[in-house]
């Protein structure tokens, strides 16, 4: 699969074209070609309709009922064909949009997850807001608006070429007196009037609507921030309730929403100015062709049918030439969405480059069953040193307790060993072919059934229900034994202590060679903590443990104590 365009080279055009260069390009091209053929066919049928207007209204003017009747039959046939084409064009265009959206979503989700960009975006930067919205909403808007604008542009171009000869022939020659030069015979004057009017309208629309893309970009950001604040309240409802923090949350939510309203009002004002112009522009475009066509009608250049055909042809060309005027709001939204996606992708590239530039860790796999840190220094993303010159060796067969003052960087050291902290230097040796599990303070519970959550990250791990039930009981979670197939938001349904016991169930299932516990018993009482460590020694005797924590009770469960206060940068 082709990679997304790299940093510094990415453009809107590259992002749009990428789908058409992938493995599905043949089917995608066929679908787009079908939509294009149907669009061109609809324009040609529209040309036939304007010709039909000429014959039909001439027949009415001549009181020729037989011709009028025959023309009505022809109209029904053309209308039926147009309806079928319009319906299937919509269907194929929508189906193409679904395929494109599915592909692009998979591509950007893959990019988001690879190289741990999702982790860096959340923990090391505040410059990229709401990646979830950009993946879910912005991709949908990009695909929908891109197809709509693409087909609209094609329709406009074909309409111009299809109708320009019709209108040119209907225009005839307009004598224009020029002082000092006599009379200038202007050919196809209706075409020139439509072109000049559309150019003026487009120029003024671009001038009036120039701030809209930026305002739409900002509006999406502020709407997403408000939605995130509301979700955050729902996620931490119990904490807010215990603190009785409803008043502060209300103030915070309304303050964020005021910013939404402020920017929305700016959009309304700009849209109002644009609507003043476009509404007037469209109304004048109804009157203008009458004013310029009536002279030929009264000179009997054409009959009533010719006048109606002229008005229709003028209107079609006018609409086609005014594509930017009529689609400016969609274009502004498309530009804002494209900008958000490009900045999202570029920010991931920048973070990856920054992580690579600051990552001076050297990882090695050694045949010895031990974990070694040699001259390891841990720094923050801002370049501040937390710990330096760490030289520690963890040999298999022992339980190690890493202690030290809060906030000195013990958990960050664990992240460095796990390979997810890119800021620092030194050599880290890991045992070759050995399985290492890392347990954070708060266990992650994926969406799905409790069984799937227990087996995370391997939902297909071969294990019987009886084994799961036995392990839940062993970890003092008997109430969950009847809920293995239940699907709820488990992270909100379970207490912090229960979540930490779930983590030990996973260790007992996976039976790793090493397990690193980062404050993984902080929410447990001393009895549960002691029992779980004893359970590890009993059920997984070949597993070595490295624990990070502050509680003095951890000492009795470990063989070796390491005080990382000795490595604080002085």
Residue pairs with C-beta under 8 A, 6 or more apart in sequence:
1 22
1 23
1 107
2 18
2 21
2 22
4 10
4 15
4 18
4 107
4 108
4 111
4 345
5 11
5 14
5 15
5 18
6 349
7 346
7 349
7 350
7 353
10 342
10 345
10 346
10 349
11 342
12 338
12 342
15 338
15 341
15 342
15 345
16 146
18 104
18 107
19 25
19 28
19 100
19 103
19 104
20 28
20 29
20 32
22 28
22 103
24 99
24 103
27 99
28 96
28 99
28 100
31 92
31 95
31 96
31 99
32 96
34 92
35 89
35 92
35 93
35 96
35 151
36 151
36 154
38 85
38 88
38 89
38 92
39 89
39 151
39 154
39 155
39 158
40 154
40 158
41 85
42 82
42 85
42 86
42 89
42 155
43 155
43 158
43 159
43 162
44 162
45 78
45 81
45 82
45 85
46 159
46 162
46 316
47 162
47 163
47 166
48 78
49 75
49 78
49 312
50 163
50 166
50 309
50 312
50 313
50 316
51 166
51 309
52 71
52 74
52 75
52 78
53 305
53 308
53 309
53 312
54 302
54 305
54 306
54 308
54 309
55 67
55 71
55 305
56 68
56 71
56 72
56 75
56 305
57 303
57 304
57 305
57 307
57 308
58 303
58 304
58 305
58 306
59 65
59 67
59 68
59 71
59 305
60 68
60 304
61 303
61 304
61 305
89 151
93 147
93 151
96 147
97 143
97 144
97 147
100 143
100 147
101 139
101 140
101 143
104 139
104 142
104 143
105 135
105 139
108 134
108 135
108 139
108 341
108 344
108 345
109 135
111 117
111 345
111 348
112 118
112 121
112 131
112 135
112 348
115 352
115 355
116 420
117 348
117 351
117 352
118 131
119 420
120 348
120 351
120 352
120 355
120 422
121 128
121 131
121 347
121 348
121 351
124 351
124 381
125 347
125 351
127 347
128 343
128 344
128 347
128 348
129 221
129 224
129 225
129 228
130 221
130 224
130 225
130 227
130 228
131 344
133 220
133 224
133 227
134 340
134 341
134 344
137 220
138 220
138 337
138 340
138 341
138 344
139 341
141 333
141 334
141 337
142 334
142 337
142 338
142 341
145 330
145 333
145 334
145 337
146 334
148 330
149 327
149 330
149 331
149 334
152 323
152 327
153 323
155 320
156 319
156 320
156 321
156 323
157 320
159 316
159 317
159 319
159 320
160 317
160 320
160 321
163 313
163 316
163 317
163 320
164 191
164 317
166 309
166 313
167 188
167 190
167 191
167 194
167 310
167 313
167 314
167 317
168 187
168 188
168 190
168 191
170 190
170 293
170 296
170 302
170 306
170 309
170 310
170 313
171 187
171 188
171 189
171 190
171 191
171 296
171 310
172 296
172 301
173 185
173 186
173 187
173 189
174 185
174 186
174 189
174 295
175 183
175 184
175 185
175 186
176 183
176 184
176 185
176 186
177 183
177 184
178 184
186 192
189 292
190 289
190 292
190 293
190 310
190 314
191 317
193 288
193 292
194 289
194 314
194 317
194 318
194 321
195 321
197 284
197 285
197 288
197 318
197 321
198 318
198 321
198 322
198 325
199 321
201 277
201 281
201 322
201 325
202 321
202 322
202 324
202 325
204 277
205 274
205 277
205 278
205 281
205 324
205 325
205 328
206 324
206 328
208 270
208 273
208 274
208 277
209 270
209 274
209 328
209 329
209 332
211 270
212 267
212 270
212 271
212 274
212 328
212 329
212 332
213 331
213 332
213 333
213 335
213 336
213 339
214 336
215 263
215 266
215 267
215 270
216 267
216 332
216 333
216 335
216 336
217 335
217 336
217 339
217 340
218 263
219 260
219 263
219 264
219 267
219 336
220 336
220 337
220 340
221 340
222 256
222 259
222 260
222 263
223 260
225 256
225 259
226 253
226 256
226 257
226 260
229 252
229 253
229 256
230 253
233 240
233 249
233 253
235 492
239 245
240 246
240 249
271 329
274 328
274 329
278 325
278 326
278 328
281 322
281 325
285 315
285 318
285 322
286 315
288 314
288 318
289 310
289 311
289 314
289 315
289 318
290 311
292 314
293 307
293 310
293 311
293 314
294 307
296 302
296 306
296 307
296 310
297 303
297 304
297 306
297 307
302 309
302 310
319 326
324 331
354 381
355 422
355 423
356 422
358 379
358 381
358 422
358 423
358 424
359 422
359 423
359 424
360 424
360 425
360 426
361 376
361 416
361 419
361 422
361 424
361 425
361 426
361 427
361 428
362 426
362 427
362 428
363 419
363 427
363 428
363 429
363 430
364 427
364 428
364 429
364 430
365 429
365 430
365 431
365 432
365 433
366 372
366 429
366 430
366 431
366 432
367 431
367 432
368 431
369 395
369 396
369 431
369 434
369 513
370 393
370 394
370 395
370 396
370 429
370 431
371 393
371 394
371 417
371 428
371 429
371 430
371 431
371 436
371 514
371 546
372 392
372 393
372 394
372 427
372 428
372 429
373 390
373 391
373 392
373 393
373 413
373 417
373 426
373 427
373 428
374 391
374 426
374 427
374 428
374 429
375 389
375 390
375 391
375 425
375 426
375 427
376 387
376 389
376 390
376 391
376 392
376 413
376 416
376 424
376 425
376 426
376 427
376 428
377 385
377 387
377 388
377 389
377 390
377 424
377 425
377 426
378 385
378 386
378 387
378 388
378 390
378 409
378 412
378 413
378 416
378 421
378 423
378 424
379 385
379 386
379 423
379 424
380 386
380 423
381 423
385 569
386 408
386 409
386 412
386 568
386 569
387 408
387 409
387 412
387 413
387 564
387 567
387 568
387 569
388 567
388 569
389 567
390 413
390 426
390 564
390 567
392 562
394 400
394 544
394 546
395 544
396 431
396 513
396 514
396 544
397 544
398 544
398 559
398 560
399 533
399 544
399 545
399 547
399 557
399 558
399 559
399 560
400 544
400 545
400 546
400 547
400 558
400 559
400 560
400 561
400 562
401 547
401 549
401 554
401 555
401 557
401 558
401 560
401 561
401 562
402 410
402 413
402 546
402 547
402 548
402 549
402 562
402 564
403 410
403 548
403 549
403 550
403 554
403 561
403 562
403 563
403 564
404 410
404 563
404 564
404 565
404 568
405 565
405 568
406 550
408 564
408 565
408 568
409 564
410 548
410 564
411 518
411 519
411 548
412 421
413 548
413 564
414 438
414 516
414 518
414 546
414 548
415 421
416 424
416 428
417 428
417 430
417 516
418 436
418 438
418 516
430 436
431 513
431 514
434 512
434 513
434 514
435 510
435 512
435 513
435 514
436 512
436 513
436 514
436 515
436 516
437 506
437 507
437 510
437 512
437 514
437 515
437 516
438 515
438 516
438 518
439 503
439 506
439 507
439 515
439 516
439 517
439 518
439 520
440 518
440 519
440 520
441 500
441 518
441 519
441 520
441 522
441 523
442 496
442 499
442 500
443 499
443 500
443 502
443 503
443 506
444 456
444 491
445 453
445 456
445 489
445 490
445 491
445 494
445 499
445 502
446 452
446 453
446 456
447 487
447 489
448 459
448 487
449 484
449 485
449 486
449 487
450 480
450 483
450 484
450 485
450 486
450 490
451 465
451 468
451 484
451 485
452 459
453 490
453 502
454 468
454 484
454 502
454 505
454 506
454 509
455 461
455 463
455 506
455 509
456 506
458 510
461 509
461 510
463 509
465 484
467 509
468 481
468 484
468 505
468 509
469 481
469 484
471 505
471 508
471 509
472 478
472 480
472 481
472 505
473 481
474 508
474 535
474 539
475 501
475 502
475 504
475 505
475 508
475 532
475 535
476 501
476 528
476 531
477 498
477 501
477 502
477 505
480 498
491 499
494 502
495 523
496 523
497 523
497 524
497 525
497 528
499 523
500 520
500 521
500 522
500 523
500 524
501 524
501 528
501 532
503 520
504 520
504 532
504 535
504 536
507 515
507 536
507 540
507 543
508 535
508 536
508 539
508 540
511 539
511 540
511 543
512 540
512 543
513 542
513 543
513 544
514 543
514 544
514 545
514 546
515 536
515 543
515 544
515 545
515 546
516 545
516 546
516 547
516 548
517 545
517 546
517 547
517 548
517 549
518 548
519 548
519 549
519 550
520 547
520 549
521 528
521 529
521 532
521 533
521 547
521 549
521 551
521 554
522 549
522 550
522 551
524 532
526 553
529 551
529 553
529 554
529 557
530 553
530 556
530 557
533 545
533 557
536 543
536 545
545 558
547 554
547 557
547 558
555 561
